[in-house]
Amino acid sequence: MISAGGNLGHVLPEVNTASRGRSLLSRASTVPQESSKKFSLALLTPWNQQCGNAEFAKRLTSGFDSFAAVEPIELENLIEHDTLDSRRKQERYITKLIKQVHASDADLVHIQHEFCFFGRARRYADRRLLRLMQNIRKPIILSLHTWKKSMCWKSEKPSLKSALSAIRYKIKNRRMRHCLFAADTIVVHSKDTYAKIIKAYPKLRKRVHLLPIPVEPVVSDGVTAPYQKRPGEKWLVLPGFVSRYKGHRYIIDAMPGLPDEFRLVIAGGVHPKDRLGHEYWSELLARIDEVGCQDRVVFTGFLEDSAEQAAVLKQADVFVLPYDEVGQSGSAVLADVLSCGRPIVTSLARSMFVYRHGNDTVYSSSAVDVEDVDKLQQAVVDAADPASSPRRQLHQRNVQKKFCLERMATQYKLMYESVLAEKSRKSRS
């Protein structure tokens, strides 16, 4: 389209959840009476593609039925090279998006932003996003699924070097800055991303809302999984697209040191827009051969049916998410596996911390330095130990209650109503 260690002293204070909800509720109370009716929401997202953002958008908006009519507007994945010819085509694509938004009856426009939806190179992606936003004459909500390292402001001691660094930072991020200030509301999925935006742009504090990805189980009752666990096996499951940043290599390297009954199930396939995906797949196969665990690794390939995918995931004994840090705001895969009620071992990537910031949810998953083979092996063995289940299960149930689709949809409703109320106030003044 969440990490580490259980040290409660480093848990960030609660932001934008209960208190944010109360402030949204008070502001939403100023919405005119007719706003209690359904409003129309244009959702710009890769709706009809094999994409984590598409799955997230469909699952999220299934909870909007009571208050919004959702009109999807398709975003294309523009990850291919920016040649002169393709750039012309992509500018025409932005023009088409603008016309689609204008032709819609939408009261609000919600853009699910990922850089690849606007171009391969940031200088073109940011420019296209800005052009789109500047030409939309409706309130805009911008969801940021990735906050790149280059977008973070690093304060330094005053010097010529720091002055030059500040200039480079402002030049590189000038269009993204304009995009952020053009949005009526900005949505992020983690406290880490929230903190980074506020540090870089303190004036945006009141516009940024922290809304984690809902944790909602997929119904798979009566569905036969296309892959079945054999008696005596323990499954380590790594779901999602087989992409390099998912860190498959770490758990493959750990397999020889794990008990013989453990099997690694890589439940996903290559992303259709990943130009180097099959090369990475070949690298994984070669590494599996090198460590000698060919008979202990299963590739399911991409499972298009969500119920079949859920039936496979529910056979897991332990989920392993050894992701690299790539600036993800949140992880839809983590949300999915949290709904299954199984132990979860993650890397120290900040997107793996999302659901662990409460005293009653901190043990919903465990995190480890996945580059340390011994530590990863021990974490997996510990997670599979039934003795760790009661506390982990309690904390995962707490996550499922706090971040269920119904509650998160309510938070979105309050946010949308707040934007409509502000629009109404401005039109009267």
C-alpha positions as CSV (number, residue, x, y, z in Angstrom):
1,M,0.0,0.0,0.0
2,I,5.5,-1.2,14.5
3,S,8.3,-2.2,17.0
4,A,9.9,-2.8,20.1
5,G,10.8,-4.0,23.3
6,G,8.0,-3.2,25.7
7,N,9.7,-0.2,27.3
8,L,6.7,1.8,28.5
9,G,8.9,4.7,29.4
10,H,9.3,5.5,25.6
11,V,5.6,5.2,24.7
12,L,4.5,8.5,23.2
13,P,1.6,10.3,24.8
14,E,-1.8,9.7,23.3
15,V,-2.4,12.0,20.3
16,N,-5.4,12.4,18.0
17,T,-7.4,9.4,19.2
18,A,-9.8,9.9,22.1
19,S,-8.9,13.6,22.6
20,R,-8.9,14.2,18.9
21,G,-12.3,12.5,18.6
22,R,-13.7,14.8,21.3
23,S,-12.5,17.9,19.6
24,L,-13.8,16.7,16.3
25,L,-17.2,15.9,17.9
26,S,-17.4,19.5,19.3
27,R,-16.6,21.0,16.0
28,A,-18.8,18.7,14.1
29,S,-21.7,19.8,16.3
30,T,-21.6,23.1,14.4
31,V,-22.5,21.3,11.1
32,P,-25.9,22.4,9.8
33,Q,-28.7,20.0,10.4
34,E,-28.8,18.7,6.8
35,S,-25.2,17.4,7.3
36,S,-26.7,14.4,9.2
37,K,-27.7,13.1,5.8
38,K,-25.2,11.2,3.7
39,F,-22.6,13.3,2.0
40,S,-20.8,12.4,-1.2
41,L,-17.1,11.4,-1.0
42,A,-14.8,11.2,-4.0
43,L,-12.0,8.8,-3.1
44,L,-8.9,8.9,-5.2
45,T,-7.3,5.5,-4.8
46,P,-6.1,2.5,-7.0
47,W,-9.5,0.9,-6.6
48,N,-9.4,-1.8,-9.3
49,Q,-5.8,-2.9,-9.0
50,Q,-3.7,-5.5,-7.1
51,C,-2.5,-3.0,-4.5
52,G,-2.4,-2.8,-0.7
53,N,-3.9,0.7,-0.9
54,A,-6.8,-0.6,-2.9
55,E,-7.5,-3.4,-0.4
56,F,-7.2,-0.9,2.5
57,A,-9.6,1.6,0.8
58,K,-12.3,-1.0,0.1
59,R,-12.2,-2.4,3.6
60,L,-12.2,1.1,5.2
61,T,-15.1,2.5,3.1
62,S,-17.2,-0.6,3.8
63,G,-17.7,1.1,7.2
64,F,-18.9,4.3,5.6
65,D,-22.3,3.1,4.4
66,S,-24.3,4.8,7.1
67,F,-22.9,8.3,6.5
68,A,-21.2,8.6,3.1
69,A,-21.8,7.7,-0.6
70,V,-18.3,6.8,-1.8
71,E,-17.4,7.5,-5.5
72,P,-14.0,5.9,-6.3
73,I,-11.8,7.7,-8.8
74,E,-9.0,5.4,-10.1
75,L,-5.4,6.4,-9.4
76,E,-2.8,4.7,-11.7
77,N,0.6,3.4,-10.6
78,L,3.2,5.6,-12.4
79,I,6.3,3.8,-11.1
80,E,7.8,3.3,-14.5
81,H,10.6,5.6,-15.7
82,D,9.8,9.3,-16.3
83,T,10.7,9.6,-20.0
84,L,9.7,12.7,-21.9
85,D,6.9,10.8,-23.7
86,S,5.6,9.2,-20.5
87,R,5.7,12.6,-18.7
88,R,3.4,14.0,-21.4
89,K,1.0,11.1,-20.9
90,Q,1.1,11.5,-17.2
91,E,0.2,15.2,-17.4
92,R,-2.8,14.3,-19.5
93,Y,-3.6,11.7,-16.8
94,I,-3.7,14.5,-14.1
95,T,-5.9,16.6,-16.4
96,K,-8.3,13.6,-16.6
97,L,-8.3,13.2,-12.8
98,I,-9.2,16.9,-12.4
99,K,-12.1,16.6,-14.9
100,Q,-13.4,13.5,-13.1
101,V,-13.4,15.3,-9.7
102,H,-15.2,18.3,-11.2
103,A,-17.7,16.1,-12.9
104,S,-18.5,14.2,-9.6
105,D,-21.1,15.3,-7.1
106,A,-18.6,15.0,-4.3
107,D,-18.9,17.2,-1.2
108,L,-15.4,16.1,-0.2
109,V,-12.3,14.8,-2.0
110,H,-10.1,12.3,-0.2
111,I,-6.7,11.5,-1.9
112,Q,-5.0,8.3,-0.8
113,H,-1.4,9.5,-1.5
114,E,1.5,7.3,-2.4
115,F,4.4,8.7,-4.5
116,C,4.1,6.0,-7.1
117,F,0.5,7.2,-8.0
118,F,2.0,10.4,-9.4
119,G,5.4,9.4,-10.8
120,R,8.7,7.6,-10.3
121,A,10.8,10.7,-9.4
122,R,9.7,12.8,-6.5
123,R,10.2,16.1,-8.4
124,Y,7.6,15.0,-10.9
125,A,5.3,13.2,-8.4
126,D,5.1,16.3,-6.1
127,R,4.5,18.6,-9.0
128,R,1.7,16.5,-10.4
129,L,0.1,16.2,-6.9
130,L,0.3,19.9,-6.4
131,R,-1.3,20.6,-9.8
132,L,-4.1,18.2,-9.0
133,M,-4.8,19.8,-5.6
134,Q,-4.6,23.4,-6.9
135,N,-7.3,22.6,-9.5
136,I,-9.8,20.9,-7.2
137,R,-12.4,23.4,-6.0
138,K,-13.6,21.2,-3.1
139,P,-12.4,20.5,0.4
140,I,-9.5,18.0,0.3
141,I,-8.4,15.3,2.7
142,L,-4.9,14.0,2.0
143,S,-3.9,10.6,3.5
144,L,-0.1,10.1,3.6
145,H,0.9,6.5,3.5
146,T,4.6,7.2,3.3
147,W,6.7,10.0,4.9
148,K,10.2,9.8,3.3
149,K,13.4,10.4,5.1
150,S,14.1,13.4,2.8
151,M,10.9,15.0,4.1
152,C,12.2,15.1,7.7
153,W,13.7,18.3,9.0
154,K,16.9,17.9,11.0
155,S,17.9,20.9,13.1
156,E,21.6,21.5,13.3
157,K,23.9,23.9,15.0
158,P,24.1,27.2,13.0
159,S,26.9,27.0,10.4
160,L,27.5,27.4,6.7
161,K,26.9,23.6,6.3
162,S,23.6,23.7,8.1
163,A,22.5,26.8,6.2
164,L,23.2,25.0,2.9
165,S,21.4,21.9,4.2
166,A,18.4,24.0,5.1
167,I,18.3,25.5,1.6
168,R,18.5,22.0,-0.1
169,Y,15.8,20.8,2.2
170,K,13.4,23.7,1.3
171,I,14.1,23.3,-2.4
172,K,13.5,19.6,-2.4
173,N,10.3,19.8,-0.4
174,R,8.9,23.0,-1.6
175,R,6.1,21.4,-3.7
176,M,5.2,18.9,-1.0
177,R,5.0,21.7,1.5
178,H,2.5,23.5,-0.8
179,C,0.5,20.3,-1.1
180,L,0.3,19.9,2.6
181,F,-0.8,23.4,3.2
182,A,-3.4,23.1,0.3
183,A,-5.1,20.2,2.1
184,D,-7.9,21.0,4.5
185,T,-7.0,17.9,6.5
186,I,-4.1,15.5,6.5
187,V,-4.5,11.8,7.7
188,V,-1.6,9.7,8.9
189,H,-1.7,6.2,10.4
190,S,1.1,6.3,13.0
191,K,2.3,8.5,15.9
192,D,5.8,8.4,14.4
193,T,4.6,10.0,11.1
194,Y,2.4,12.4,13.0
195,A,5.4,13.6,15.1
196,K,7.6,14.0,12.0
197,I,5.1,16.2,10.2
198,I,4.5,18.4,13.2
199,K,8.3,18.8,13.7
200,A,8.8,19.8,10.0
201,Y,5.6,21.9,9.8
202,P,4.4,23.1,13.3
203,K,1.7,25.2,11.7
204,L,-0.1,22.1,10.4
205,R,-0.7,20.7,13.9
206,K,-4.4,21.4,13.9
207,R,-4.9,19.9,10.4
208,V,-3.1,16.5,11.0
209,H,-5.2,13.6,12.2
210,L,-3.9,10.2,13.4
211,L,-6.2,7.5,12.3
212,P,-4.6,4.0,12.4
213,I,-5.6,1.4,9.8
214,P,-8.6,-0.6,11.1
215,V,-8.1,-4.0,12.6
216,E,-11.0,-6.0,11.2
217,P,-11.1,-9.8,10.5
218,V,-12.0,-11.0,7.0
219,V,-14.8,-13.6,7.1
220,S,-13.6,-17.0,5.9
221,D,-16.0,-19.4,7.5
222,G,-16.6,-22.4,5.3
223,V,-13.8,-21.5,2.9
224,T,-11.2,-24.1,2.2
225,A,-7.7,-22.7,2.2
226,P,-5.7,-23.5,-1.0
227,Y,-2.7,-24.5,1.2
228,Q,-3.2,-26.7,4.1
229,K,-0.9,-27.2,7.2
230,R,0.2,-30.8,7.6
231,P,0.0,-32.6,11.1
232,G,2.9,-31.6,13.3
233,E,3.9,-28.5,11.4
234,K,4.2,-25.0,12.8
235,W,3.8,-22.3,10.3
236,L,5.7,-19.0,10.3
237,V,3.7,-16.8,7.9
238,L,5.0,-13.7,6.1
239,P,2.0,-12.2,4.2
240,G,1.8,-9.5,1.6
241,F,3.5,-8.7,-1.7
242,V,6.9,-10.2,-2.2
243,S,8.9,-6.9,-2.3
244,R,12.4,-6.3,-1.2
245,Y,11.6,-4.1,1.8
246,K,9.5,-6.9,3.4
247,G,12.8,-8.5,4.6
248,H,12.1,-12.1,3.6
249,R,15.9,-12.7,3.5
250,Y,16.1,-12.2,7.3
251,I,13.7,-15.0,8.2
252,I,15.1,-17.3,5.5
253,D,18.6,-17.0,7.0
254,A,17.0,-17.8,10.4
255,M,15.3,-21.0,9.2
256,P,18.3,-23.5,9.6
257,G,18.5,-22.6,13.4
258,L,14.8,-23.1,14.0
259,P,13.2,-26.5,15.1
260,D,12.5,-28.9,12.2
261,E,8.7,-28.6,12.5
262,F,8.8,-24.9,11.6
263,R,7.8,-24.1,8.0
264,L,8.0,-20.6,6.4
265,V,4.9,-19.7,4.4
266,I,5.4,-16.7,2.1
267,A,1.8,-15.8,1.5
268,G,1.9,-13.4,-1.4
269,G,3.2,-12.8,-4.9
270,V,5.2,-10.2,-6.9
271,H,3.5,-6.8,-7.2
272,P,2.5,-6.3,-10.9
273,K,4.2,-2.9,-11.0
274,D,7.4,-4.0,-9.4
275,R,9.9,-4.0,-12.3
276,L,12.5,-5.9,-10.2
277,G,10.1,-8.2,-8.4
278,H,10.9,-11.3,-10.3
279,E,14.6,-10.7,-9.8
280,Y,14.0,-10.4,-6.1
281,W,12.0,-13.6,-6.2
282,S,14.9,-15.4,-7.9
283,E,17.3,-14.0,-5.2
284,L,15.1,-15.5,-2.5
285,L,15.0,-18.9,-4.2
286,A,18.8,-18.8,-4.5
287,R,19.2,-17.9,-0.8
288,I,16.8,-20.7,0.2
289,D,19.0,-23.2,-1.7
290,E,22.2,-21.7,-0.1
291,V,20.9,-22.2,3.5
292,G,19.5,-25.7,2.6
293,C,15.8,-25.2,3.6
294,Q,14.1,-25.9,0.3
295,D,11.7,-28.4,1.8
296,R,10.7,-25.9,4.6
297,V,9.6,-22.9,2.6
298,V,6.2,-22.5,0.8
299,F,5.4,-19.8,-1.7
300,T,1.6,-19.4,-2.2
301,G,1.8,-16.7,-4.9
302,F,-0.8,-13.9,-5.0
303,L,-4.1,-15.0,-3.5
304,E,-6.8,-12.8,-5.1
305,D,-9.7,-14.1,-3.1
306,S,-9.6,-12.3,0.3
307,A,-11.5,-15.1,2.1
308,E,-9.0,-17.7,0.8
309,Q,-6.1,-15.6,1.9
310,A,-7.7,-15.2,5.3
311,A,-8.1,-19.0,5.5
312,V,-4.4,-19.4,4.8
313,L,-3.4,-16.8,7.4
314,K,-5.5,-18.3,10.1
315,Q,-3.4,-21.4,10.0
316,A,-0.3,-19.4,11.2
317,D,1.3,-20.3,14.5
318,V,3.5,-17.1,14.3
319,F,3.4,-14.2,11.9
320,V,6.8,-12.7,11.0
321,L,7.0,-9.1,9.6
322,P,10.8,-8.4,9.3
323,Y,10.3,-5.1,7.3
324,D,13.0,-2.6,6.5
325,E,12.4,1.0,7.4
326,V,11.0,2.7,4.3
327,G,8.9,5.5,5.9
328,Q,5.6,3.7,5.9
329,S,3.0,5.5,8.0
330,G,1.3,2.2,8.9
331,S,1.0,-1.3,7.7
332,A,-2.2,-2.9,6.4
333,V,-0.5,-6.3,6.7
334,L,0.1,-5.7,10.4
335,A,-3.6,-4.7,10.8
336,D,-4.7,-7.9,9.0
337,V,-2.6,-10.3,11.1
338,L,-3.6,-8.6,14.3
339,S,-7.2,-9.6,13.6
340,C,-6.1,-13.3,13.5
341,G,-5.1,-13.6,17.1
342,R,-1.7,-15.2,16.6
343,P,1.7,-14.2,17.9
344,I,3.5,-11.6,15.8
345,V,7.2,-10.9,15.6
346,T,8.2,-7.7,13.7
347,S,11.3,-5.7,12.9
348,L,12.2,-2.4,14.5
349,A,10.7,-0.4,11.6
350,R,8.6,2.4,13.1
351,S,5.5,1.4,11.1
352,M,5.5,-1.7,13.3
353,F,4.8,0.4,16.5
354,V,1.4,1.7,15.5
355,Y,-0.9,-0.3,17.8
356,R,1.5,-0.8,20.8
357,H,1.4,2.7,22.4
358,G,-1.1,1.8,25.1
359,N,-0.3,0.0,28.4
360,D,-3.0,-2.5,27.5
361,T,-1.8,-3.1,23.9
362,V,2.0,-3.0,24.1
363,Y,2.4,-6.8,24.1
364,S,0.1,-7.3,21.1
365,S,3.3,-7.9,19.1
366,S,7.0,-8.2,19.8
367,A,9.9,-6.6,17.9
368,V,13.5,-7.6,17.4
369,D,16.6,-6.6,15.4
370,V,15.9,-9.0,12.5
371,E,19.4,-8.6,11.1
372,D,20.6,-10.5,14.2
373,V,19.9,-14.1,13.3
374,D,20.2,-15.4,16.8
375,K,17.8,-12.8,18.3
376,L,15.3,-13.4,15.5
377,Q,15.4,-17.2,16.1
378,Q,14.9,-16.7,19.8
379,A,12.0,-14.3,19.3
380,V,10.2,-16.7,17.0
381,V,10.7,-19.6,19.4
382,D,9.5,-17.5,22.3
383,A,6.4,-16.3,20.4
384,A,5.4,-19.9,19.6
385,D,5.6,-20.9,23.3
386,P,2.1,-21.3,24.7
387,A,3.2,-19.7,27.9
388,S,3.3,-16.3,26.2
389,S,-0.2,-16.6,25.0
390,P,-2.5,-15.2,27.8
391,R,-1.0,-11.7,28.0
392,R,-0.5,-11.5,24.2
393,Q,-4.0,-12.6,23.5
394,L,-5.4,-10.1,25.9
395,H,-3.5,-7.2,24.4
396,Q,-4.5,-8.3,20.8
397,R,-8.1,-8.4,21.9
398,N,-7.7,-4.8,23.2
399,V,-6.2,-3.8,19.8
400,Q,-9.2,-5.4,18.0
401,K,-11.6,-3.4,20.2
402,K,-9.8,-0.1,20.0
403,F,-9.1,-0.1,16.3
404,C,-12.1,-2.0,14.9
405,L,-13.7,-0.8,11.7
406,E,-16.8,0.6,13.4
407,R,-14.7,2.8,15.8
408,M,-12.3,4.0,13.1
409,A,-15.2,4.7,10.6
410,T,-16.7,6.9,13.4
411,Q,-13.4,8.8,13.6
412,Y,-13.4,9.3,9.9
413,K,-17.0,10.5,10.0
414,L,-16.2,13.1,12.7
415,M,-13.2,14.3,10.6
416,Y,-15.3,14.6,7.4
417,E,-18.0,16.5,9.3
418,S,-15.5,18.8,10.8
419,V,-14.2,19.7,7.3
420,L,-17.8,20.2,6.1
421,A,-18.5,22.4,9.1
422,E,-15.4,24.6,8.3
423,K,-16.5,24.9,4.7
424,S,-20.0,26.0,5.8
425,R,-18.5,28.5,8.2
426,K,-16.3,30.0,5.5
427,S,-19.2,30.2,3.0
428,R,-21.3,32.2,5.6
429,S,-18.5,34.6,6.5
